[in-house]
């Protein structure tokens, strides 16, 4: 679950499935 927290803190994206954040090329870091 630590990976999910890292993604939320790094990208700060409002995504309930933020665990897929790193696997979705469509998402861009702000």
C-alpha positions as CSV (number, residue, x, y, z in Angstrom):
1,X,0.0,0.0,0.0
2,X,3.0,2.2,0.4
3,X,3.3,2.4,-3.4
4,X,-0.2,3.9,-3.6
5,X,0.6,6.6,-1.0
6,X,3.8,7.4,-2.9
7,X,1.8,7.9,-6.1
8,X,-0.8,10.1,-4.5
9,X,1.9,12.3,-2.9
10,X,4.0,12.4,-6.1
11,X,1.2,13.0,-8.6
12,X,-1.5,14.3,-6.2
13,X,-4.2,12.9,-8.6
14,X,-7.7,12.3,-7.4
15,X,-8.0,8.8,-8.7
16,X,-9.5,6.0,-6.6
17,X,-7.4,3.5,-8.6
18,X,-4.2,5.5,-8.2
19,X,-2.4,2.1,-8.1
20,X,-2.8,2.0,-11.9
21,X,-1.4,5.6,-12.2
22,X,2.1,4.4,-13.1
23,X,0.7,1.9,-15.6
24,X,-1.4,4.5,-17.5
25,X,0.6,6.4,-20.1
26,X,-2.3,8.8,-20.5
27,X,-1.7,10.4,-17.1
28,X,0.7,13.3,-16.9
29,X,2.5,14.6,-13.8
30,X,1.7,18.1,-12.8
